[in-house]
């Protein structure tokens, strides 16, 4: 899982949802600082958080990890 792909996808999904970093962190739930680290690529989400992110944004974990460009779940 390439850190920058995950970081870019998380940011893209958050912005598409019209959420601030703080609001997204509260929905995950995690700290705003940890969310920022995910978006900056300085921290990679653990698999539990990756699944929670996929559920939050209604996308596949494959999309978050850059294995596909199709965000829909199958």
PyMOL commands that set and color helices and strands:
alter all, ss='L'
color gray80, all
select helices_A, chain A and resi 3-16+21-28+32-40+47-57+61-65
alter helices_A, ss='H'
color red, helices_A
deselect
rebuild
show_as cartoon
